[in-house]
Amino acid sequence: MELLAGYCALDLTDLKGQLCGKLLRDLGMEVIKIEPPGGDPVRRLGPFAHDRPHLEGSLRFAYLNAGKKSLTLDLVHPEGRALLLRLVEQADVLLESFAPGELDRLGLGPDVLRARNPRLVITSVTGFGQSGPYRDYLCPDLVAFAMGGLMYISGDPALPPVKAPETQAFYYASVCAALGTLLALWHRAQGGEGCAVDVAAQEAIATHEHLIRAFGFDGHSIRRHGSQHAYVAPANIFPTRDGYVYLFVSRPHWPLLLALWPDHPPELDDPKWEPNEARRAQADWINEQLAQFTRQFTKEELTRLMQEHGVPCLPVNTPAEFMQDEQVRYRELFRPAAHPVLGEYVQVAFPVLLDGARLPPAPPPLLGQHTRELLTDRLGLSPTEVELLFAQGIV
C-alpha cells in the first residue's frame, strides 16, 4: 500500500490544501505539517471532541492531518525560514496555500526554493490560482463554490441557490492538487526537474460536474432542479415510514416499477409514458403519485424490494446509518485509532483499495510532536540548539 514510501512532502497549507497532504500520506508519503508555534489555524475550527474547543480537539484538523508529522516553525523569523530551507533540500514536495506572492514576501519564493532543490515539486492551492485578474481576491470555500458555477444549480428551483455542506470547493481542489503532484513526480522521474502545480479552487469545482462543459458545447444553461434528475423521472428523493430513499427510474426501469406498484394510476400503463422525456415533463405529478406508494415501506423494505427486481433504489443514510451499513462494514472503511487527547475513536480510512488492502489510518499529530525528532535526525541539530530554538519561540 505504501506506494509513495521514500518521498517526503512539507505541508504548509491551511484548510484549502490539507486534504492534499492527507491523500499523499495515505499513499505512503512522509508528510511533515509545518505549523506556527501557536498551532495551525485549522486546529481552532470545529467541530471539537466533546464540544470543548482545544488545540488538540479539532475533529476537522484530526481528519485532514491524520498520520502527518508536526513540526512547529516560525516562518516570519529569519532563523525559521533558514530551517525550512534546510528541510527543502531533503524534500520532494512542498505544499502551500498562501495568498499568491506571500511566499515571495517571506523570502521563500519558487526561485529561492529551487535554488536549494531544483527537483522540488511546488504545489499551490488557492482560490483563483497564481495568475489572472482575480489572483489576489480573498476566496473562502463559499466564494469558490459560487464562482465555479456549481452553486447556481444547487437547491430548490423555486428558491435562491444554496451552498453544499462542508468545504466542497477546497476539498475537490485538494484532490486535484494531489493528482497534479503525482503527475509532477512522474515527470521528474522521467528525467525532468521539479515543476510548479497551480490549482485554483474555482476551476477545480467547475470541472466537478457537467454544467460548465454542457454550456461550453451548446450554450445551454442547466437550471436548478433540487433533487429531481434533470432528464429522467421518477428520479428523486421519496419519503418512507422511517426516512427517505432515492429512486432512479429510466426507460428500462419504468415497466419494472409499474409491476411493483400495484395501485399506480391506470393511465401510466399507456405506452406514451415510456420515453424519459415524457415522464420528465410530468415529473411533479408522477412523483406525487409515487410518494403515496413509497410511504407504505421502511427504507430497508423499499430498497430490498426495488433492488431485487432491478430498479435502482437506495436509502438516504444518516451518518450513523452509514457507519453501520453492512457494505461499509464489510469493506472496513472505518478503523480504530487512539489519540492522547481525543481518546479511542474510529477513523475513516483511505477510500481506495489496492489489491484488496488499505493503508490503516493513523491519528493526527499533537502540536509540534515531531519537532525535536525532525530537527535532530534530519538537520543534525544538537539538543542544546533545539532547546535554544524553543526558548526563542522559533519552533
N, C-alpha and C positions, 0 to 999 in steps of 0.2 A: 504493500500500500504506500510506502514512503517513497513515491516516485521522484520527489524533489530533494531527497536526502543529500546533504553536502552543499546545498545552496543556502545562502543567508540573505535575509531582507531586513532593512532598517525601516521601521514603520513610524512615520512622523504624522500620520493622518489624524483628522478629527472624525466626526460622525460620517462625513461624506465618503471616507475611504476605508474605514476599519474592517468592513466585511471583506475587502480585497485581501488584506493580510491574513484574515482568518481562513479564507479559502486556500491560500498558498500554504499556510501551516497545516491544514487538513490533508494536503498532498505530501506532507513530509518536510517542507522547507522550515529551517530555523528562522523565526520571525522575532526580532527584538523591538519591542514597543518603547520608543523614546518618549518619555514623559517629562514635563517640567517638574521641579522638586515638589510643587504643591499638588501634583496629580493632573492627569489628563481631564479636560472639561467633561468628557463623556461619563466620568466617574460620578458626576453631580447630576446626571439625568436619571429620572425614574423610569420604570417602577423600581422600588427598593425592596430588598428582602425584609419581610416582617414590617413593611411600611415605615422603616426607620432610615431616613437619609444618612448615608455613611459613605466615605470614600471607597470602602471595600464592599459595599452592599448594593451597588447598582446592578440590576439584572441585565440591563442593556449592555453595560460595559463587560459584564461577565460572559455574555454570549459572543460579542464581537471580538473579544480578545482572548478567548479560551485557548490555552496552550501556548500563548506567546510568552516571551521573557520580558520583564520590565526593567528598564534602565532609566533612572532619573538624570536629567541633563538640562542645565540652563543654557539655552542657545543664545540668549541675549549677552551672556558673559563671554568674553574672548576665549577664556580657557575652556568653556563648554563647547564652543564651536571647534576649537582645536581638537578636543577629544572626539567629537563627531567625525571630523575629517580623518582621524586615525582609524576609526571604525569603518569609514567609507573605503579605505584602502583594502579592507578584507571582505567587503560585502559584494554581493552580486546585484542587489536591487535596492533602490531607495524609493519608498512610497511616501508621497506628500500630498496634502490638500490645502496648503496655504493659498491665500489670495495671490493671483498672478503677480510676479515681481517681488513678493515678500522675501523669498529666499535670496534673491539678489541683494535686497536691502540689508539682509543679515550677513552678507559676505559669503553666502553658500549657494550661489547660482550655479547653473549647469556647467559653465566653463571652469569654475573653481573645483567642483566635484569631479569633473572628468580629468582635470589636471592631476588629481590624486589617483583616479582609477578610470582609465579610458574604456574599460569593459563594463562599467556600471550602467545598469538599466534604470532610468529615472521615470517613474510612473506618477503622473499628476492627475488628481481627480478634483475638478472644480465645477461650479455651476454652469459656466458658459465656455470653458476652455481657455487656453493660453493666448488666444488671438481673437480679433474681431471687436466690433464696437461695444459689445456687452461684457467684455472680459473682466472689467473691474466692478460690475454690478454685484451687489450683495444678492445671495441666492440661497435662501432656505429651501428645504425639500419641496414645500408647497409651491414656491415660485417655479422650480424646475418642472414639477408635475403639471402646472398650469401652462407654462410657456412651451412645453414639449407637445402640447395638444391633447394629451390623454384625458385631462380633466374635462375638456369640452364635451366628451361623450360619456362622462361618468354621472350617474344619478337618474332620478325620475325625469322623464321628458317634460312634465308639467312644472318642474321646479328648476332653480338655478343649478349649475354644475356643482359637484361635490368632490372633496378630496378623498382619495383612497386611504384606508387605515395604514398606520406605520409610515415609514420613510421610503416609499417605493422608488422614487427617482434616485436617491442616494444609493440604495442597495443595488438597484439594477446597474447603476454606474460602476459600482464596485465589482460586480460580476464581469462587466466589460473590461474593467481595468485588470482583473486577474487574467482574463483571456489575452489581453494585449501584452501583459508582462510575460506570459508563457511564449507568445509569438516572438517577442524581442529576445528572450533567452535562446529560442531555437535559432533565430537569425544569427545571434552571436556564436552559437555552436557551429554554424556553417562557415565560420571564418571571419564574420563581421565583428564590429565593436559594439559597445553598448549604445542604445538609442533611446530617444525620448518617447514615452507613451503618454499621449494627451487625451484625456477622457472628459467630456462635458456631460453633466447630468441631463441637461436639456436635450442633447442629441440622443443620449442613451435611451431615455424614456420614450422618445419619439419612435424608436425602432422596435419598441416592445410590442406594439400592436400594428394592425394593418391600416389604420385610418390615414396616416400620412402617405403611405405607399399608394393607397387607393386614390387619394386626391392627386398625387403626382401623376398617376396614369390617366385619369379621365376628368379631373377637376370636380369630382363628386364628393361632397362633404357629408360624412356619416353623421346622423343625428343621434341624440340620446334615446335609449330605449329601456333604461332601467335594467332589470334582469331579463327582459324579454329578448330573445335572439333576434337579430336584425332580419333574417331571411327565412326562418323556419318557425312553425307553430304546430302544436303547442311545444314551446321550448322556453321554460320559465321556472320560477320557484313556486311550488304549490304547497298549501298547508296540509298537515296531517293532524292526528289526535295529539301528538306529543312534539311537534316541531315542524320542520319543512324538509322537502326533498326538491331536487332539481330533475325535471323530466325533459328529455330531448327527443322529439318525435319528428323525424324527417319522413320523406315519402315511403321508404321501405318499412318504416315502423308503424305507419298510420293504420293499416289493416290489423296489425298485431294488437295495437292499443284498443281498437274498436271491439275486438274479440274478447278482451279482458274487461271491458267497460259495459256491463250488461244493460244498464239503464241510460245509455247515451241517447241524445236526441236522434230520432229516426232519420231526420234529413241528412245527418252526417254520413249515412250509407251511400249517398249519391256519389258516383264517380267524379263529379266535378270538384270534390274536395281533395282528391289525390295529389294534385300538384302543390308543391310547397308554397308557391306564391298565392294560391287561392286561400289556403289556410292562414297564411301570414296576414293577408288583408283583413281577415275577420278574427284576429288573434284575441282581442279583448273578449268577444262573445264566447269563443271556444274555451278560453281559459276559465271564464266564469262557470261554464257548464262542468268542465273537468274538475274544478276545485270542489264541487259538491260530492264528487266521487272520491277524491283523494282524502277528504276529511274523515272517511269511514275507517281508515287504517292508521296504524302507527308507522313511523318512518321505516322501521325494520321490516314490517309486514309488506308495505308497498314496494320497498326496494327489492325484496326477495321475489315477490310476485312478478314484477316487471322484468327483472334480470333473468329469471328462469324462463321467460317467454320471449326474450330477445329485444326488450325495449330498454334503452338507456335510462336509468333512474338511480340516483344515489342520494343519501341523506346529506343535509346541511349540518355538519358536525359542530358542536361546541368544542372549545379546546380540550375539555375533559373527555368528551366522547372520542376525539381524535386520538388522544393518548391511549385510550383503552381499545381502540379499533383493532380487530383481530389481524388485519392486514399489516398495520403499522407494527404491532407487537411481533408478528411473525418475522418481519424483516429487521427487527431490533434497531429501530431508528433511535430509540431513547436508551441511554446507558447511564449507570450510576456514576456519580462524581462526588468528590469531597473537597471542602474548602475550609480554611481555618475560621472564617467569619460566616460564610453562607451555610456552613454545615454540610450534611449529606443531602444530595438532591439528584434529580435526573436531568440529564442534559441531552439536547438533540445532537445527533452525530452528523457527519458529512453525508449529504443526500445523494451519494453516488456509490454504487458497489463496483469494485474491480475484482474480477474472478471470485465473486461472491463474498468479498470481505470489505469491511470499512476500517479506517484508522479510528481507534477508540477515541472519544472526546477527552479533553483534559480541562481542568479548572483554569480560571483566569489567574494571572499573577497578582500578588499583593503589590502595592505601590513600591517600586524600587527594589523588589525582591531579589533581582539578579544583578544589582548594580556592582556590588563588591566582586562577585564572581566574574563578571564580564571585564571589569577594569583590570583585574589582576591576571586572569587567564588569557584574555585576548590582547590586552595592551601592555601587559607586563609591569603594571604599577605595583609598587610595594604597599603593604598595609598602611604604612605611615603616610604615604602620598594619598591614598584613598581617604583616610581619615581627615586629612587636611582639606581635601575637596568637599567633604561633608561639612566641615566646620565653616568653610567659606560660602556655603549654600550653592555651590556649583553643581553638585549632584544631590 
